[in-house]
Amino acid sequence: KVFTPKKEEKKVEENGQKVDIGEEWETALEDATEEDLVQLAGILGIHSMLNQDQLNAAIAEETLDPDRMTFKGPAKFSALKIQPAEPPNDTDVDKSLEQLQKNDASLKELNLNNIKSVPIPTVKNILEALEKNTQLTSLSMASTRIGDETAPYFAQMLKENKTLKSLNVESNFLTGEGIKKIMTAMKENTTLLELRMANQRMMMGIQVETEVADILVNDNKTLVKFGLAFQHAGPRRKAHDAVLRNYEIIRKQRTKKE
């Protein structure tokens, strides 16, 4: 005969303390459904108990299907939301170039993002016009297929221009060498506050990353926004600290003026 031990019921020890949550809450929670508790968790900010859909619904004060308002059940992906395509950039490049060359005071920001058909000579003319332009404060040329052949023109423009505050050349075909040429010009530029060069054709490599970080640390005290994806922790940390230092310098200068 096989010995079978008796099953003993485990007694839950109580610490003798009773939490008083108020008669109104006790009455409400006594009859609360699981759906009510999910909504309550969202309102109270107990995010670890909710999935993303439940949290978003709570924040937006929306309701979900009852079978999605539970704490249990299999994880399900949300349906992909198709975002409408951005309208094409209809900026007149030739007209903008003419305005830059005339130092037109009405042109403060130039957005050429996603215009794939800008010839290299036109890019060169735009950047050469900016060397003497004193009106434009923001230039965006993200996703315009520019590569290293334009880097010397960007570098020369940054050395000469004293008005531009923001430059965006993200999502292009610059290599480490092109990025290094642009960054070398930042040794002399003292007015640009924002420089974005992330998402280029290939990774820069540890040597270029180190040189870029060293320029930020040793030679530039004005950049407070810097967009570039570092693959190595050392240069990334140095660049991050340099940008924070620059921000603090500018903040203190602003405080003194006030």
C-alpha positions in Angstrom: 0.0 0.0 0.0 1.4 3.4 -1.0 1.5 6.0 1.7 -0.4 9.1 0.9 0.2 12.0 3.2 -2.8 14.1 4.3 -3.1 17.4 2.6 -3.0 20.2 5.1 -4.6 23.5 4.3 -2.1 26.3 4.6 -3.3 29.0 6.9 -2.5 32.6 5.9 -1.1 34.5 8.8 -2.5 37.9 9.4 -0.4 40.7 10.9 -3.4 42.0 12.7 -3.4 45.3 10.9 -6.4 46.5 8.9 -6.1 49.2 6.3 -8.8 51.7 6.4 -9.7 52.9 2.9 -12.9 54.5 3.8 -16.5 53.2 3.7 -17.1 54.7 0.3 -14.1 52.9 -1.3 -14.9 49.7 0.4 -18.5 49.8 -0.9 -17.3 50.7 -4.4 -14.6 48.0 -4.6 -16.8 45.3 -3.2 -19.0 45.3 -6.3 -16.2 46.3 -8.8 -15.8 44.2 -11.9 -12.4 43.4 -13.4 -13.0 46.0 -16.0 -13.5 48.6 -13.3 -10.3 47.6 -11.6 -8.4 48.0 -14.9 -9.8 51.5 -15.4 -8.9 52.3 -11.8 -5.3 51.1 -12.2 -5.0 53.4 -15.2 -6.4 56.4 -13.3 -4.0 55.7 -10.3 -1.0 55.3 -12.7 -0.3 51.7 -11.8 1.1 51.1 -15.2 2.8 47.8 -14.5 -0.6 46.1 -14.2 -1.7 47.3 -17.6 -0.8 46.6 -21.2 -0.2 49.5 -23.6 -3.7 49.6 -25.0 -5.3 49.7 -21.6 -2.9 52.4 -20.5 -3.6 54.5 -23.6 -7.4 54.0 -23.1 -7.2 55.2 -19.5 -5.2 58.3 -20.4 -7.5 59.2 -23.2 -10.6 58.3 -21.1 -11.7 55.8 -23.8 -13.3 52.4 -23.4 -12.1 49.1 -24.9 -14.0 45.9 -25.6 -14.8 44.0 -22.4 -12.5 41.0 -23.4 -9.5 43.5 -23.6 -10.2 45.0 -20.2 -8.9 42.2 -18.1 -5.7 41.4 -16.2 -5.3 38.0 -17.7 -5.4 36.5 -21.1 -2.9 36.0 -24.0 -0.9 38.9 -25.2 -2.1 40.3 -28.5 -0.5 42.7 -30.8 -2.3 45.9 -31.7 -3.4 46.5 -35.2 -0.9 48.5 -37.2 -2.0 52.1 -37.7 -1.3 53.3 -41.1 -0.2 56.9 -41.0 -1.0 59.1 -44.0 2.1 59.9 -46.2 3.5 63.3 -45.7 2.7 65.7 -48.6 5.6 66.4 -50.9 7.9 69.3 -50.1 6.9 72.0 -52.6 9.7 74.5 -51.6 10.9 76.3 -54.7 14.7 75.6 -54.5 15.7 78.1 -57.2 13.6 80.9 -55.6 15.1 80.1 -52.2 18.6 80.3 -53.6 17.9 83.7 -55.1 16.6 84.9 -51.7 19.7 83.7 -50.0 21.9 85.4 -52.5 20.0 88.7 -52.0 20.1 88.3 -48.2 16.3 88.5 -48.1 15.2 89.3 -44.6 11.9 87.4 -45.1 13.7 84.0 -45.4 14.5 82.9 -41.9 14.0 79.1 -42.2 14.7 77.0 -45.3 13.3 73.4 -45.3 14.5 71.3 -48.2 13.8 67.9 -46.5 13.0 65.0 -48.8 13.7 66.9 -52.0 15.7 64.2 -53.8 16.4 66.2 -57.0 18.6 69.0 -55.8 21.7 69.0 -58.0 25.1 69.1 -56.3 26.0 72.5 -58.0 22.8 73.9 -56.5 23.7 72.6 -53.0 27.1 74.3 -53.5 25.5 77.6 -54.5 23.1 77.5 -51.5 26.0 76.9 -49.0 28.2 79.5 -50.7 25.3 82.0 -50.4 25.0 81.2 -46.7 28.7 82.2 -46.1 27.6 85.9 -46.4 23.9 85.6 -45.5 22.9 87.3 -42.3 19.2 86.4 -42.2 18.7 82.6 -42.3 18.7 80.9 -38.9 17.6 77.3 -39.8 18.6 75.1 -42.7 17.1 71.6 -43.0 18.4 69.2 -45.7 17.4 65.8 -44.3 16.9 63.0 -46.7 18.1 64.8 -49.8 20.7 62.2 -50.9 23.7 64.5 -50.2 27.0 62.8 -49.6 30.7 63.5 -48.9 31.1 65.7 -52.0 29.1 68.4 -50.2 30.9 68.2 -46.9 33.7 70.8 -47.8 30.9 73.3 -48.7 29.1 72.7 -45.4 32.4 73.1 -43.6 33.3 76.4 -45.3 29.9 77.7 -44.7 30.1 76.9 -41.0 33.4 78.7 -40.8 32.1 81.9 -42.4 28.4 82.1 -41.3 27.6 83.9 -38.1 23.8 83.8 -38.1 22.7 80.1 -38.6 21.5 78.5 -35.4 20.3 75.1 -36.6 21.5 72.7 -39.3 19.9 69.4 -40.1 21.5 66.9 -42.6 20.1 63.7 -41.2 19.3 60.6 -43.3 21.8 61.2 -46.0 24.9 59.5 -47.5 27.6 61.1 -45.4 30.4 58.8 -44.3 32.7 59.2 -41.4 35.1 61.4 -43.4 32.3 63.8 -44.4 31.1 64.0 -40.9 34.6 64.7 -39.7 35.0 67.6 -42.2 31.8 69.2 -41.0 32.8 68.7 -37.3 36.2 70.2 -37.9 34.6 73.4 -39.0 32.8 73.5 -35.6 36.2 74.4 -34.0 35.7 77.9 -35.5 31.9 78.2 -35.5 30.6 79.9 -32.3 27.0 80.6 -33.3 25.4 77.2 -34.3 23.3 75.8 -31.5 21.9 72.7 -33.1 23.6 70.2 -35.4 21.8 67.0 -36.6 23.7 64.3 -38.6 22.2 61.0 -37.5 21.1 58.1 -39.7 23.8 58.2 -42.4 25.0 55.7 -45.0 27.3 53.7 -42.7 28.8 53.6 -39.2 31.6 56.1 -38.5 34.0 53.8 -36.6 35.7 54.3 -33.3 38.4 56.6 -34.6 36.0 59.1 -36.2 33.7 58.9 -33.2 36.6 59.7 -30.9 37.7 62.7 -33.0 34.1 64.0 -33.2 33.7 63.7 -29.4 37.1 65.4 -28.8 36.1 68.4 -30.9 33.0 68.8 -28.8 34.9 68.5 -25.6 37.9 70.6 -26.5 36.9 73.1 -29.2 33.2 73.9 -29.2 31.3 75.6 -26.4 28.0 76.5 -28.2 26.3 73.3 -29.5 23.4 72.4 -27.1 21.6 70.0 -29.4 23.7 67.4 -31.2 22.1 64.5 -33.2 24.6 61.7 -34.1 24.4 58.0 -33.3 27.5 56.8 -31.6 28.2 53.1 -31.6 30.8 53.2 -28.8 30.1 54.1 -25.2 33.3 56.1 -24.6 32.8 58.8 -27.3 29.0 58.8 -26.8 29.5 59.7 -23.1 32.1 62.4 -23.9 29.8 64.0 -26.5 26.8 63.8 -24.1 28.8 65.5 -21.3 30.1 68.2 -23.6 26.7 69.1 -24.8 25.4 69.3 -21.2 28.4 71.5 -20.3 27.6 73.8 -23.3 23.9 74.1 -22.2 25.0 75.0 -18.7 27.4 77.7 -20.0 24.6 79.3 -22.1 22.1 79.0 -19.2 24.5 80.9 -16.8 25.1 83.5 -19.4 21.4 84.0 -19.9 20.9 84.2 -16.1 23.5 86.9 -15.7 21.9 89.1 -18.4 18.5 88.8 -16.7 
